[in-house]
Amino acid sequence: YSTLRRADLVQLLDDLTAQSRQLESEITDLEATQRQLQSGVEVEQVARQEAQRRLDVLAILGGTAPAQGPGVRITITDPQHKVTSELLLNTIEEMRDAGAEVIAINGTVRVVASTWFGSGPNGALLVSGEPISTPITLEVIGDPHALTEAARFSGGLVSEVEGSRIGGTVDIVTDDELAITAVVTPPANRFAKPA
């Protein structure tokens, strides 16, 4: 940490504080559920509600359900088509590090654990086999401030795209009710089965 700039250290501290608050809130919710289940009053209904809540969360995390919430819409204009799959992957990783919960690219590709980035014919960007046209739009649900800072930090998306090597622009717009409708259809398991 001794080599980090003051602004980077402040951002790191802010991120840790936000994560700590989120975990404390989750602990409080889990303890309330535990008390309800132990009280014996409407145990079956509480268990069913908790199972449904977890299913809803997993469907969003797995990308099989639409999602909405606060976040940012990042539009990357790349007139010379110099944005690489590596830059796009690094941007997704920065968004996840900043607390992104749901990400979609160009409104059609939902980013999940199995999403991959590569180059196709003529150097076209591919995300999970889908060609990505420009301008590239990232819709990201999470804390808008943290996500914006993750895109703007020195050496990050904005400085890379707006630098002389790429010569593009990045526009970041916050949205209190960002809706992401892109979903994935999970492939059928070939080898795995419930234990």
ChimeraX attribute file (.defattr): number of C-alpha atoms within 10 A of each C-alpha:
attribute: neighborCount
match mode: 1-to-1
recipient: residues
	/A:1	7
	/A:2	6
	/A:3	7
	/A:4	10
	/A:5	10
	/A:6	11
	/A:7	10
	/A:8	14
	/A:9	14
	/A:10	12
	/A:11	17
	/A:12	14
	/A:13	12
	/A:14	13
	/A:15	16
	/A:16	13
	/A:17	12
	/A:18	16
	/A:19	14
	/A:20	12
	/A:21	12
	/A:22	12
	/A:23	12
	/A:24	12
	/A:25	12
	/A:26	12
	/A:27	12
	/A:28	12
	/A:29	12
	/A:30	13
	/A:31	12
	/A:32	12
	/A:33	17
	/A:34	13
	/A:35	12
	/A:36	15
	/A:37	17
	/A:38	10
	/A:39	10
	/A:40	10
	/A:41	11
	/A:42	11
	/A:43	14
	/A:44	11
	/A:45	11
	/A:46	16
	/A:47	15
	/A:48	12
	/A:49	13
	/A:50	15
	/A:51	12
	/A:52	12
	/A:53	12
	/A:54	12
	/A:55	12
	/A:56	15
	/A:57	14
	/A:58	13
	/A:59	15
	/A:60	18
	/A:61	17
	/A:62	19
	/A:63	24
	/A:64	18
	/A:65	17
	/A:66	15
	/A:67	22
	/A:68	16
	/A:69	17
	/A:70	15
	/A:71	27
	/A:72	27
	/A:73	22
	/A:74	23
	/A:75	19
	/A:76	21
	/A:77	20
	/A:78	19
	/A:79	13
	/A:80	10
	/A:81	16
	/A:82	16
	/A:83	22
	/A:84	17
	/A:85	18
	/A:86	13
	/A:87	16
	/A:88	19
	/A:89	16
	/A:90	14
	/A:91	18
	/A:92	21
	/A:93	14
	/A:94	19
	/A:95	23
	/A:96	17
	/A:97	13
	/A:98	25
	/A:99	20
	/A:100	21
	/A:101	17
	/A:102	25
	/A:103	26
	/A:104	22
	/A:105	23
	/A:106	17
	/A:107	16
	/A:108	14
	/A:109	23
	/A:110	24
	/A:111	23
	/A:112	19
	/A:113	8
	/A:114	8
	/A:115	13
	/A:116	14
	/A:117	17
	/A:118	18
	/A:119	16
	/A:120	14
	/A:121	8
	/A:122	6
	/A:123	12
	/A:124	17
	/A:125	24
	/A:126	18
	/A:127	20
	/A:128	16
	/A:129	14
	/A:130	15
	/A:131	15
	/A:132	19
	/A:133	14
	/A:134	15
	/A:135	17
	/A:136	18
	/A:137	20
	/A:138	23
	/A:139	26
	/A:140	31
	/A:141	28
	/A:142	23
	/A:143	19
	/A:144	22
	/A:145	12
	/A:146	21
	/A:147	25
	/A:148	20
	/A:149	15
	/A:150	22
	/A:151	22
	/A:152	16
	/A:153	15
	/A:154	12
	/A:155	11
	/A:156	16
	/A:157	22
	/A:158	22
	/A:159	18
	/A:160	20
	/A:161	21
	/A:162	16
	/A:163	13
	/A:164	9
	/A:165	11
	/A:166	18
	/A:167	17
	/A:168	21
	/A:169	18
	/A:170	20
	/A:171	12
	/A:172	19
	/A:173	12
	/A:174	19
	/A:175	16
	/A:176	14
	/A:177	13
	/A:178	18
	/A:179	18
	/A:180	22
	/A:181	16
	/A:182	19
	/A:183	21
	/A:184	16
	/A:185	9
	/A:186	10
	/A:187	6
	/A:188	7
	/A:189	7
	/A:190	6
	/A:191	5
	/A:192	7
	/A:193	6
	/A:194	3
	/A:195	3
